[in-house]
């Protein structure tokens, strides 16, 4: 498994009913986290035939040292537990590592963070050193 460098972009995909609306809400939520502020960018997808305009269903989050991956996942878990609809969020690194969180998994953030520690050990080690 490769280590995270000081500047890595993670893709955050929101799936479920009204995914575009939820992606915008998650974008705003993540932007309120001190460690993530200014690191979250919405990505627009091309409109499907019959749709007007592009929609946001993908976010890009620039993470680096200091445990931003753990902060991102913890924040996603908290956001998901406040949802009333079944939404799934998938966080993927360029090398294929991924974490999937839905409303059921978000209820146990400690278990999700253990998976983060397995998938992204360098980020978690950096957070514990800070």
Secondary structure as UniProt FT lines:
FT   STRAND          8..16
FT   TURN            17..18
FT   HELIX           19..31
FT   TURN            34..39
FT   STRAND          40..45
FT   TURN            49..50
FT   STRAND          55..63
FT   TURN            65..67
FT   HELIX           68..81
FT   STRAND          87..92
FT   TURN            94..95
FT   STRAND          98..102
FT   HELIX           103..106
FT   TURN            107..108
FT   HELIX           109..119
FT   HELIX           121..129
//
